[in-house]
Amino acid sequence: MQKFGKSQPVKRFEDPRLVSGRGGYVDDVAPDGALYGYVLRSSVAHGEIRSIDLSAARAAPGVHLAISNDDILAGGVTEGLTATLQKNRDGTPAAAPRHPILAEGRVRFVGQPLVLIVAETLAQARDAAELVEVDIDDLPAQMALARGTVDIHPEAPGNLGVDWHEGDGAAVAEALAGAAHVVRAQVVDSRCMVNAMEPRGCYAEWDGTRMHLCFGGQGVWGAKTNLTRIFDLAPENVRVTHPDVGGGFGMKTKAYPEYLACCFAARELGRPVRWIADRTESMLSDNGARDLEHDVEMGFDADHRLIAYHVKTRYNLGAHNSGFGQMIQTYLFARVCSGVYDVQNVYLEAEGYYTNTAQTDAYRGAGRPEAIFLLERSMDIAARDLGVDPWDLRRKSFVQVDQFPYTSFSGELYDVGDFNRILDLAAIKADRDGFAARKAASTAAGKLRGVGLCYYIESILGDPTEGAKVEFLDDGQVNIYVGTQSNGQGHETVHAQFLADQTGIPAEHIRVIQGDSDLIAKGGGTGGSRSVTNQSNATLATVTKIIEAFSGFLAEVMEVDPEKISFDDESFRIEGSNAAPSMLDVADWARERGRSELLVHSGVAKLPGRSYPNGAHVAEVEVDPDTGKVDLVKYTVVDDFGNLINPMLAEGQVHGGVVQGAGQVLMEKVVFDEDGQLLTATFMDYAMPRATDMPFISFTSEPVPSTANPMGMKGCGEAGTVGSMAAVTNAVADALHQRGVRQADMPFTSDRVWAMLNHAEAAE
């Protein structure tokens, strides 16, 4: 039996529907007659709520309901949102302040939901919101990643929510003291916004017994668990569904307050309630990302081999704990903090602070982009300080082929890898030998040209267990029910393609069903690049059951020994016979004989280990010193994703990830004023990368198949972002160093780059 996909670049099956406007997103599929929700948000970053007067809003035309958190509490819903919590360095739990559905007692960031208005039309709901009278006593906004003067939550004195460490600090201090060279650096990983193409939205229904929540998300089961808890419902009385989802990137993993408020409203009114954010609402209230400050020490021996790594980080939690907000810069960061390097003396320290900003959480990588960016940025800084080639410095500390399987500092078991081979190929594909000539041409044109390298590694996270169900229908079609959830990655294609590869069922006969807690009992959803590897593993387990069951059935029908029946990925073969029935043929025979139990098969499988995609990103930029404008002019990627099902989809994932990472580095700039007002709340003020900002992205697959799953796969969904942030930053820093810039931190907007250059010139 074939154990991995046939690696054909099949075009996406879902694209004709999606690009022709026939997609079914939340705003498309809300029930007829659903009422419209509008959320009134706080215009104050920090303050005590004195009163909220809803009387005029409730009397406004078309209004069915106007509620604050007091009404939710009076309705018997007292539970708030929860989050995964970290432990402090002393073993005590990190702060867990209450996170209400609507603001309760105090507002803590501009954009926090205050009131939900439900009306016949959206215009009526908006008009009614203008009649709400809110009285708030302002408090000073706490914006710094440092001990604050006014506590945002009493549970977090000084606004310190997490004080965490991992590793042996004394051993690392000793290694640094004995190192031949110690390099110290400060690195900023600036805040950015997710900005999925489709804003967040939902609709909620209540039939008197069951709650149904439909929202654009990344997995229905976490939301179902929350609804059963918050509304005190039996699991069988909660249904959660996802329609088509226009981008998730980690930001849409969790159930947000607006969804729960709509559920409450639907229960109160007995009518469906729909809500969708506009772009400014999204920018104000979606979880932000990154927002870190690092102090780094790296120790090298006399041969420039990395022997010690110490990181002290301050990171922004936002106003509340988000789903995985505490974990991003702690547990998740630590998984790949030492990258592809053979270094065991690592000590990580992190302080997470509450600020009067929207919460932060996962964004395409969830800790791995943060870790690799810091490590690879620091390696470039070290190479410059040591006066050595940055590519050679990396090679000296690579985990070598004969060291695999290799256990990293954080306990990750890297099963396979060939980092030198990947880097050699990257040098060829990027035409590293030709860089000097390109740089000379840029210099002649009055431009500064720089090149940057990042060698990344990922740890594919998420629940290692997944299930699949395959159902043979009367019309010859086949349904596969999956526990993952597409957010636009092409799952409808890749899951069908993989099942077709393993069974011979034509892919056009296969329909992928996802995102419905009534149809799929359990699943891990999508996140951490887990989907294709985990789901394919579950599909293999299910296919094995189908083959066993169909072989036994054929043995009965053909009156032969079951051991004489085999399956070759396309047809069953019966020893001594020319018959070669397909799976669809066998399903038809079973149906004709009334054997309905043979038409539905389920399988559950657990991956024995994580996979570790890795690769080299090489970026080249040109900087105009007169204006500060940075152009990304050349980009090369060589990735080890193991075996691929559909190389075209993998390349598309890399392209999108590269653009998101490069966009953060080059132009995305979140700006708050001292009072916590977001000054970049529209696309007029917050720059997003366009096609004209990006060069052709060269992508090469150089697989070293994983041994941690039977398909030899390694997840690819987040790799582009993980590699691009450091590659582009290192390229810009390389260009600016020619004019004396010694501290170069993102975002590299024209005004900031121009200021860096002029400051360096003035300092000479």
VOGU-3710 file (C-alpha; in Angstrom, 3 decimals, decimal comma):
1> mqkfgksqpv> 0,000/0,000/0,000  1,336/3,409/-0,953  2,259/5,390/2,149  2,379/8,904/0,794  0,679/11,079/-1,809  1,575/10,998/-5,478  2,757/14,587/-5,327  0,794/15,954/-8,268  0,254/19,733/-8,583  -3,532/19,504/-8,798
11> krfedprlvs> -5,476/22,763/-9,081  -7,763/23,521/-6,169  -11,224/22,030/-6,482  -12,828/24,795/-4,416  -11,488/27,712/-6,442  -14,191/27,880/-9,146  -16,788/28,238/-6,397  -14,819/30,712/-4,308  -13,450/33,017/-7,006  -16,793/33,245/-8,820
21> grggyvddva> -18,593/34,571/-5,758  -20,400/31,343/-4,923  -18,664/30,792/-1,614  -20,747/30,439/1,521  -19,157/32,650/4,165  -20,842/33,644/7,434  -22,459/36,728/5,972  -23,758/34,646/3,044  -25,339/31,809/4,992  -27,104/33,526/7,903
31> pdgalygyvl> -30,740/32,401/8,142  -33,470/34,403/6,458  -35,081/36,683/8,979  -32,045/36,841/11,236  -31,823/40,029/13,247  -28,732/42,199/12,980  -26,325/42,747/15,837  -24,173/45,830/16,265  -21,533/46,170/18,971  -20,950/49,495/20,673
41> rssvahgeir> -17,306/49,598/21,721  -15,357/51,536/24,264  -13,778/54,737/23,000  -11,671/54,884/26,175  -8,624/52,686/26,774  -8,874/52,554/30,550  -11,593/53,723/32,887  -14,232/52,890/35,494  -17,746/52,445/34,105  -20,118/54,652/36,104
51> sidlsaaraa> -23,268/53,980/34,101  -24,629/52,724/30,790  -28,100/54,041/29,929  -29,833/51,899/27,306  -33,361/53,293/27,627  -33,307/55,459/24,515  -31,659/52,735/22,450  -34,262/50,193/23,519  -37,035/52,524/22,379  -35,470/53,205/18,995
61> pgvhlaisnd> -37,188/52,002/15,792  -36,580/48,360/14,908  -34,672/47,514/18,083  -35,447/44,131/19,664  -32,749/44,055/22,321  -30,050/46,246/23,829  -27,823/44,658/26,464  -24,784/45,408/28,581  -22,934/42,908/30,728  -25,353/43,631/33,587
71> dilaggvteg> -28,133/42,144/31,467  -26,046/39,084/30,681  -25,413/38,531/34,388  -29,102/39,061/35,156  -29,868/36,439/32,515  -27,951/33,869/34,507  -24,788/33,837/32,384  -21,996/34,504/34,838  -19,074/32,643/33,262  -16,439/34,553/31,319
81> ltatlqknrd> -13,922/33,652/28,649  -11,075/31,327/29,560  -7,511/30,912/28,357  -4,650/28,441/28,600  -2,472/29,563/31,501  1,256/29,354/32,102  3,036/28,875/35,431  5,372/31,455/36,894  9,009/30,693/37,598  8,171/30,052/41,259
91> gtpaaaprhp> 5,557/27,460/40,330  2,527/29,613/41,085  -0,166/30,030/38,425  0,143/33,065/36,187  -2,527/35,742/36,497  -6,046/34,772/35,458  -8,216/37,893/35,750  -11,867/37,618/34,789  -12,607/38,219/31,118  -16,312/39,113/30,821
101> ilaegrvrfv> -18,377/38,833/27,647  -19,098/42,574/27,643  -17,122/45,133/29,649  -17,804/44,767/33,361  -16,950/47,461/35,874  -14,054/48,795/33,855  -13,044/49,238/30,226  -9,527/48,109/29,409  -8,903/48,878/25,737  -10,325/50,987/22,954
111> gqplvlivae> -12,635/48,689/21,034  -13,687/46,501/23,972  -17,331/45,433/23,514  -19,654/47,445/25,782  -23,163/46,950/24,426  -24,890/44,703/21,894  -27,809/46,207/19,981  -30,074/43,825/18,032  -32,464/45,259/15,457  -34,339/44,446/12,266
121> tlaqardaae> -31,645/46,073/10,152  -28,008/46,919/10,640  -28,734/50,599/10,024  -31,324/50,609/12,817  -28,887/48,915/15,192  -26,191/51,465/14,363  -28,589/54,362/14,843  -29,713/52,988/18,200  -26,114/52,636/19,363  -25,728/56,402/19,023
131> lvevdiddlp> -28,452/56,823/21,648  -26,604/54,848/24,317  -25,279/57,068/27,109  -22,041/55,814/28,637  -20,347/57,492/31,598  -16,715/56,433/32,151  -14,172/57,913/34,552  -10,847/57,850/32,751  -7,801/56,119/34,220  -4,231/56,466/32,922
141> aqmalargtv> -3,547/54,111/30,029  -0,809/51,579/30,729  1,065/50,997/27,465  4,625/50,038/28,425  6,100/46,549/28,688  7,220/47,334/32,215  5,851/47,613/35,740  2,878/49,955/35,529  1,761/52,673/37,915  -1,960/51,779/37,720
151> dihpeapgnl> -3,073/48,161/37,833  -5,250/47,062/34,929  -6,270/43,995/36,955  -5,951/43,639/40,743  -4,773/40,052/40,167  -1,646/41,377/38,415  0,161/43,975/40,545  2,233/46,258/38,375  0,484/44,613/35,382  2,908/41,688/35,403
161> gvdwhegdga> 0,793/38,738/34,337  3,474/36,110/33,715  6,992/35,721/35,125  8,399/32,569/33,496  11,675/30,842/32,841  13,014/27,622/31,373  16,508/26,196/31,548  19,432/26,259/33,932  20,330/29,906/34,467  23,439/29,133/36,506
171> avaealagaa> 24,819/26,741/33,889  24,236/29,252/31,106  25,864/32,038/33,122  28,880/29,796/33,659  29,055/28,940/29,953  28,866/32,612/29,027  31,589/33,454/31,535  33,866/30,871/29,965  33,055/31,707/26,349  35,780/33,033/24,070
181> hvvraqvvds> 33,301/35,533/22,621  30,053/36,946/24,008  27,687/38,915/21,806  24,900/40,994/23,318  21,977/42,478/21,439  18,583/44,088/21,820  15,933/43,003/19,329  12,402/44,289/18,765  9,616/42,179/17,252  6,998/44,834/16,572
191> rcmvnamepr> 3,242/44,536/16,926  1,215/43,704/13,855  -2,400/43,002/12,911  -3,717/39,823/11,343  -6,230/41,341/8,883  -7,788/38,209/7,436  -9,561/38,897/4,152  -12,917/38,004/5,738  -13,559/39,865/9,012  -14,826/37,942/12,017
201> gcyaewdgtr> -18,534/37,177/12,082  -21,182/34,796/13,352  -24,838/33,974/13,653  -26,542/32,252/16,555  -29,815/30,296/16,778  -31,832/28,990/19,727  -34,812/26,668/19,292  -35,747/26,536/22,942  -33,471/23,582/23,649  -30,429/23,674/21,386
211> mhlcfggqgv> -27,935/26,413/20,699  -26,361/26,661/17,249  -23,399/28,971/16,734  -21,966/29,411/13,256  -18,807/31,465/12,935  -15,708/31,750/10,798  -13,200/29,753/12,789  -10,512/27,095/12,845  -12,260/24,283/14,687  -15,705/23,797/16,168
221> wgaktnltri> -14,961/21,716/19,271  -13,294/24,320/21,460  -16,208/26,675/20,876  -18,658/23,881/21,663  -16,916/23,217/24,965  -17,109/26,921/25,819  -20,797/27,169/24,960  -21,693/24,167/27,094  -19,820/25,743/30,003  -20,964/29,334/29,647
231> fdlapenvrv> -24,642/28,591/28,968  -24,801/25,486/31,187  -26,018/23,263/28,362  -25,621/19,549/27,790  -23,171/18,802/24,970  -25,935/17,305/22,837  -27,755/20,641/23,015  -24,916/22,597/21,426  -24,039/22,633/17,754  -21,161/24,640/16,307
241> thpdvgggfg> -20,499/24,986/12,591  -18,038/26,721/10,309  -18,956/27,722/6,761  -16,326/28,838/4,251  -13,682/30,823/6,123  -11,754/33,641/4,491  -8,470/33,378/6,355  -7,776/32,462/9,963  -4,011/32,506/10,688  -4,529/31,601/14,364
251> mktkaypeyl> -6,565/34,740/15,040  -9,861/32,909/14,409  -9,089/29,935/16,628  -11,183/30,983/19,591  -14,730/32,146/20,330  -14,688/35,920/20,838  -17,010/37,901/23,154  -19,234/39,028/20,273  -20,130/35,415/19,428  -21,189/34,690/22,997
261> accfaarelg> -23,198/37,908/23,200  -25,048/36,921/20,016  -25,792/33,495/21,516  -27,236/35,195/24,591  -29,339/37,507/22,424  -30,634/34,621/20,302  -31,634/32,769/23,474  -33,407/35,818/24,860  -35,269/36,607/21,644  -35,879/33,151/20,231
271> rpvrwiadrt> -34,745/34,437/16,852  -31,474/34,106/14,943  -28,990/36,934/15,477  -26,194/37,721/13,027  -23,134/39,921/13,414  -20,088/40,701/11,314  -17,300/43,159/12,013  -16,284/45,955/9,717  -12,572/46,443/9,084  -12,015/49,059/11,782
281> esmlsdngar> -13,800/46,883/14,344  -11,472/44,056/13,394  -8,414/46,221/13,776  -9,608/47,365/17,183  -10,714/44,038/18,618  -9,100/41,077/16,818  -6,137/39,703/18,675  -2,902/41,434/17,760  0,394/39,627/17,356  4,123/39,689/18,221
291> dlehdvemgf> 4,854/42,868/20,290  8,055/41,720/22,012  11,287/43,217/23,300  14,324/40,965/23,772  17,714/41,203/25,455  20,033/38,491/24,165  23,423/37,075/25,108  25,164/34,526/22,892  28,382/32,761/23,842  30,779/31,305/21,233
301> dadhrliayh> 33,914/29,235/21,647  37,244/30,080/20,013  36,104/28,373/16,788  32,931/30,491/16,723  30,676/27,621/17,658  27,542/28,605/19,616  27,795/27,274/23,192  25,342/29,398/25,211  22,137/31,342/24,578  20,341/33,562/27,094
311> vktrynlgah> 17,099/35,402/26,271  15,207/37,891/28,435  11,880/38,937/26,938  9,118/41,392/27,752  5,910/40,675/25,894  2,477/42,217/25,563  -0,545/40,231/26,723  -2,957/43,042/25,903  -5,801/43,868/28,257  -6,888/40,263/28,889
321> nsgfgqmiqt> -5,559/36,751/28,551  -6,417/35,484/25,111  -6,686/31,796/24,249  -2,948/31,106/23,994  -1,622/34,588/24,728  0,402/33,556/27,772  1,891/30,574/25,954  3,216/32,274/22,804  6,415/33,657/24,299  6,868/30,867/26,845
331> ylfarvcsgv> 6,098/27,224/26,058  5,541/27,683/22,318  8,600/29,917/21,893  10,748/27,372/23,702  9,897/24,525/21,311  12,278/25,804/18,629  14,246/28,451/20,507  17,605/26,806/19,665  16,684/26,390/16,021  18,921/24,142/13,926
341> ydvqnvylea> 21,906/24,572/16,231  23,563/22,071/18,552  23,421/24,123/21,741  22,138/22,813/25,069  23,089/25,707/27,344  19,928/27,766/26,875  18,132/29,907/29,415  14,879/31,672/28,623  13,207/34,308/30,762  9,945/36,047/29,881
351> egyytntaqt> 7,730/38,630/31,515  4,227/39,077/30,115  2,576/42,425/30,814  -1,028/43,538/30,594  -1,500/46,773/28,665  -4,522/48,803/27,623  -4,534/47,336/24,133  -6,427/44,499/22,478  -5,211/41,067/23,544  -2,400/39,334/21,668
361> dayrgagrpe> -2,424/35,724/20,581  -1,460/33,351/17,801  -0,628/34,610/14,329  0,714/32,231/11,690  3,264/30,359/13,712  2,340/31,033/17,347  5,725/31,303/19,030  7,841/29,726/16,313  8,140/32,898/14,171  9,008/34,824/17,322
371> aifllersmd> 11,689/32,310/18,349  13,297/31,885/14,942  13,227/35,604/14,203  15,101/36,359/17,412  17,609/33,541/16,987  18,391/34,216/13,338  18,503/37,966/13,806  20,915/37,425/16,708  23,105/35,094/14,631  23,485/37,815/12,014
381> iaardlgvdp> 24,352/40,393/14,668  26,900/37,970/16,116  28,466/37,323/12,715  28,955/41,034/12,192  30,387/41,544/15,677  32,747/38,593/15,238  33,757/39,641/11,739  32,799/36,315/10,137  30,568/35,257/7,290  26,987/34,761/8,599
391> wdlrrksfvq> 26,500/31,609/6,497  29,703/30,074/7,824  28,820/30,994/11,409  25,575/29,058/11,101  27,240/26,007/9,574  29,676/25,751/12,490  26,792/25,114/14,909  24,392/23,090/12,730  23,114/19,801/14,081  24,886/17,367/11,759
401> vdqfpytsfs> 23,317/14,490/9,846  24,950/11,837/12,022  23,499/13,447/15,189  19,893/12,592/14,294  17,643/11,775/16,006  18,604/14,829/18,039  17,005/16,043/21,264  17,010/19,814/21,526  17,319/21,900/24,687  13,529/22,000/25,062
411> gelydvgdfn> 13,073/18,259/24,580  12,028/18,317/20,933  13,128/15,156/19,133  14,329/16,193/15,683  13,995/12,950/13,751  15,848/13,810/10,532  17,496/16,708/8,767  20,265/17,718/6,425  20,775/21,408/7,034  24,052/21,735/5,125
421> rildlaaika> 22,483/20,232/2,023  19,564/22,636/2,167  21,861/25,620/2,675  24,129/24,559/-0,197  21,142/24,432/-2,528  19,866/27,787/-1,257  23,211/29,395/-2,130  22,875/28,100/-5,688  19,207/29,031/-6,116  19,786/32,507/-4,675
431> drdgfaarka> 22,899/32,984/-6,862  24,934/33,959/-3,852  28,074/34,157/-5,964  26,439/36,855/-8,070  25,461/39,073/-5,175  28,624/41,202/-5,314  27,863/42,199/-8,896  24,250/43,029/-8,065  25,403/45,087/-5,093  27,860/46,990/-7,270
441> astaagklrg> 25,093/47,799/-9,740  22,891/49,076/-6,930  25,718/51,196/-5,574  26,259/52,700/-9,008  22,567/53,643/-9,043  22,866/55,327/-5,649  21,116/52,503/-3,779  22,141/50,352/-0,824  21,767/46,618/-1,441  21,685/44,051/1,322
451> vglcyyiesi> 21,263/40,299/1,605  19,827/38,378/4,528  19,668/34,707/5,456  17,393/32,846/7,811  17,641/29,132/8,447  14,460/28,152/10,266  13,019/25,027/11,812  9,470/24,439/13,000  7,836/22,065/15,417  4,426/21,018/14,153
461> lgdptegakv> 2,093/21,463/17,088  -1,495/20,721/18,000  -3,330/17,562/19,028  -1,468/14,575/17,517  -4,708/12,566/17,370  -7,197/12,947/14,540  -10,092/11,004/13,074  -11,661/10,493/9,672  -14,868/8,908/8,404  -15,486/7,722/4,848
471> eflddgqvni> -19,034/7,176/3,596  -19,984/5,563/0,266  -23,207/7,096/-1,083  -25,857/5,616/-3,372  -24,980/7,930/-6,275  -21,358/6,784/-6,426  -20,069/9,781/-4,497  -17,901/9,427/-1,400  -17,900/11,703/1,640  -14,861/12,075/3,854
481> yvgtqsngqg> -15,538/13,710/7,200  -12,466/15,454/8,631  -11,614/16,981/11,989  -9,498/19,770/10,547  -10,864/23,028/9,155  -9,948/24,909/6,008  -9,428/28,658/6,249  -8,527/28,956/2,579  -5,520/26,618/2,413  -7,064/24,171/-0,058
491> hetvhaqfla> -8,146/21,377/2,272  -11,049/20,405/0,024  -8,464/19,566/-2,602  -5,677/18,026/-0,574  -7,846/15,774/1,601  -9,742/14,501/-1,432  -6,519/14,089/-3,384  -4,889/12,074/-0,627  -7,896/9,769/-0,269  -7,904/9,340/-4,047
501> dqtgipaehi> -4,190/8,513/-4,008  -4,723/5,784/-1,432  -7,918/4,243/-2,801  -8,151/4,864/-6,527  -11,494/6,628/-6,043  -11,526/9,533/-8,528  -10,977/12,764/-6,623  -13,936/14,383/-8,370  -16,163/11,766/-6,686  -14,971/12,749/-3,201
511> rviqgdsdli> -16,578/15,458/-1,100  -14,807/16,798/1,995  -17,111/17,562/4,936  -15,765/19,657/7,798  -16,736/22,131/10,469  -19,917/20,663/11,979  -19,942/19,303/15,519  -23,131/17,335/14,787  -21,546/15,450/11,898  -18,036/15,031/13,300
521> akgggtggsr> -17,847/13,899/16,902  -14,340/15,156/17,609  -11,457/16,863/15,883  -8,374/18,937/16,495  -9,229/21,772/14,122  -6,589/23,684/12,217  -3,570/25,334/13,802  0,147/24,751/14,180  0,436/23,419/10,598  -1,102/20,151/11,812
531> svtnqsnatl> -3,913/19,680/9,306  -2,537/17,767/6,341  -0,153/15,518/8,251  -2,605/14,659/11,024  -5,610/14,293/8,764  -3,720/12,156/6,263  -2,590/9,893/9,078  -6,228/9,476/10,139  -7,261/8,895/6,529  -4,654/6,124/6,227
541> atvtkiieaf> -6,078/4,465/9,328  -9,565/4,652/7,835  -8,435/3,335/4,455  -6,811/0,377/6,220  -10,167/-0,446/7,804  -11,950/-0,145/4,457  -9,469/-2,493/2,797  -9,826/-5,032/5,588  -13,624/-4,914/5,508  -13,889/-4,942/1,716
551> sgflaevmev> -11,351/-7,774/1,454  -13,385/-9,881/3,847  -16,562/-9,122/1,916  -14,911/-9,975/-1,421  -13,649/-13,229/0,046  -17,251/-14,155/0,854  -18,563/-13,121/-2,547  -15,751/-14,727/-4,539  -15,562/-17,725/-2,217  -11,805/-17,454/-1,791
561> dpekisfdde> -9,402/-17,269/1,108  -9,089/-13,620/2,344  -5,299/-13,969/2,123  -5,646/-14,267/-1,656  -7,073/-10,756/-1,905  -4,830/-7,694/-2,085  -5,237/-4,010/-2,869  -2,798/-2,018/-5,009  -3,991/1,536/-4,274  -6,438/1,406/-7,200
571> sfriegsnaa> -8,064/-2,026/-7,415  -8,526/-5,214/-5,477  -6,704/-8,218/-6,893  -7,920/-11,766/-6,410  -5,269/-14,419/-6,815  -6,159/-16,736/-9,685  -8,715/-14,316/-11,164  -8,658/-11,518/-13,716  -11,207/-9,573/-11,683  -9,990/-6,158/-10,478
581> psmldvadwa> -12,895/-4,415/-8,773  -12,415/-0,850/-7,584  -13,507/0,384/-4,188  -16,592/1,924/-5,769  -17,391/-1,432/-7,372  -17,140/-3,223/-4,039  -19,304/-0,561/-2,374  -21,974/-1,088/-5,057  -21,909/-4,865/-4,524  -22,235/-4,386/-0,773
591> rergrsellv> -25,202/-2,054/-1,274  -26,901/-4,531/-3,631  -26,555/-7,228/-0,982  -27,909/-5,052/1,815  -24,574/-4,809/3,600  -24,992/-1,191/4,711  -22,440/-1,633/7,515  -19,754/-1,788/4,826  -20,601/1,671/3,472  -19,357/3,731/6,429
601> hsgvaklpgr> -15,895/3,413/7,962  -14,132/5,439/10,654  -10,577/5,542/11,861  -8,603/7,393/14,507  -4,831/7,698/14,507  -2,217/9,365/16,669  1,059/10,569/15,243  4,005/8,949/17,023  5,969/12,189/16,930  6,064/15,721/15,636
611> sypngahvae> 7,574/16,671/12,321  10,152/19,405/11,862  9,974/21,276/8,561  13,023/23,424/7,979  14,684/25,441/5,291  16,666/28,454/4,158  15,224/31,837/3,153  17,429/34,348/1,345  16,208/37,922/0,839  17,745/40,816/-1,063
621> vevdpdtgkv> 16,658/44,423/-0,671  17,504/47,788/-2,149  17,278/50,909/-0,010  17,001/54,427/-1,386  19,056/56,480/1,113  17,412/59,729/-0,022  13,880/58,617/0,874  14,330/55,595/3,126  12,215/53,469/0,816  13,006/49,738/0,991
631> dlvkytvvdd> 12,332/47,458/-1,971  12,373/43,683/-1,612  13,922/42,774/-4,959  14,834/39,081/-4,754  13,577/36,220/-2,604  14,630/32,571/-2,538  13,291/29,670/-0,484  14,557/26,093/-0,234  12,318/24,059/2,054  12,437/20,569/3,485
641> fgnlinpmla> 8,752/19,697/3,884  9,318/15,980/3,494  6,961/14,290/1,041  4,303/16,506/-0,521  0,773/15,620/-1,590  0,342/18,687/-3,791  3,485/20,759/-4,420  1,497/23,631/-5,910  -0,520/24,095/-2,728  2,640/23,876/-0,617
651> egqvhggvvq> 4,282/26,562/-2,726  1,183/28,735/-2,390  1,344/28,392/1,378  4,988/29,486/1,326  4,223/32,486/-0,887  1,461/33,665/1,441  3,574/33,164/4,537  6,545/35,028/3,067  4,343/37,997/2,224  2,893/38,088/5,735
661> gagqvlmekv> 6,324/37,999/7,361  7,831/40,510/4,939  4,800/42,761/5,343  5,304/42,916/9,093  8,985/43,723/8,672  8,716/46,311/5,896  5,491/48,249/6,348  2,975/47,073/8,941  3,102/49,567/11,776  0,631/49,539/14,679
671> vfdedgqllt> 0,558/52,916/16,398  -1,165/53,804/19,684  -1,018/57,213/21,276  -0,226/57,684/24,962  -3,921/57,435/25,829  -4,298/54,034/24,176  -6,066/55,300/21,064  -5,289/53,193/17,993  -4,079/55,563/15,280  -3,833/52,870/12,592
681> atfmdyampr> -7,423/51,625/12,490  -7,983/51,697/8,715  -6,043/50,619/5,642  -5,426/54,315/4,987  -3,138/54,292/8,022  -1,998/50,672/8,310  -0,030/49,543/5,272  -0,543/46,033/3,943  1,699/44,426/1,312  0,448/44,402/-2,265
691> atdmpfisft> 1,539/42,350/-5,237  3,689/45,253/-6,446  5,630/45,199/-3,165  6,775/41,618/-3,643  9,288/40,093/-6,059  9,002/36,692/-7,668  9,433/34,161/-4,864  11,625/31,252/-5,888  10,530/28,033/-4,171  12,371/24,721/-4,208
701> sepvpstanp> 11,382/21,562/-2,371  14,308/19,488/-1,124  12,670/16,741/0,934  14,234/14,777/3,741  11,201/12,603/4,567  10,087/12,555/8,162  10,285/9,306/10,077  7,652/10,484/12,569  4,663/9,632/10,372  4,020/6,951/7,750
711> mgmkgcgeag> 3,664/9,510/4,950  7,053/11,143/5,522  5,367/14,559/5,616  6,268/17,778/7,417  3,716/20,570/7,828  4,139/23,658/5,665  1,380/26,120/6,584  3,393/28,570/8,670  6,929/28,061/7,394  6,885/31,051/5,048
721> tvgsmaavtn> 6,284/33,476/7,892  8,734/31,741/10,219  11,557/32,128/7,711  10,804/35,483/6,119  10,847/37,761/9,156  14,540/37,295/9,923  15,610/36,957/6,284  14,126/40,335/5,321  15,237/42,058/8,534  18,789/40,788/8,087
731> avadalhqrg> 18,801/42,006/4,491  17,700/45,514/5,482  20,201/45,604/8,350  22,943/44,523/5,930  22,102/47,382/3,580  21,865/49,999/6,321  25,117/48,911/7,941  26,948/50,327/4,928  25,904/53,783/6,124  26,750/53,231/9,783
741> vrqadmpfts> 23,381/52,055/11,128  24,148/49,728/14,042  20,672/49,195/15,545  18,074/48,307/12,924  14,633/47,261/14,151  11,406/46,667/12,271  9,147/47,971/10,896  11,297/49,399/8,122  8,886/52,051/6,909  10,381/54,829/4,821
751> drvwamlnha> 10,202/57,409/7,606  11,913/55,135/10,130  14,639/54,027/7,721  15,288/57,626/6,660  15,586/58,572/10,342  17,995/55,676/11,021  20,226/56,751/8,151  20,236/60,394/9,153  20,853/59,601/12,810  23,814/57,420/11,841
761> eaae> 25,182/60,145/9,580  24,854/62,755/12,340  26,627/60,473/14,812  29,716/60,104/12,612
//
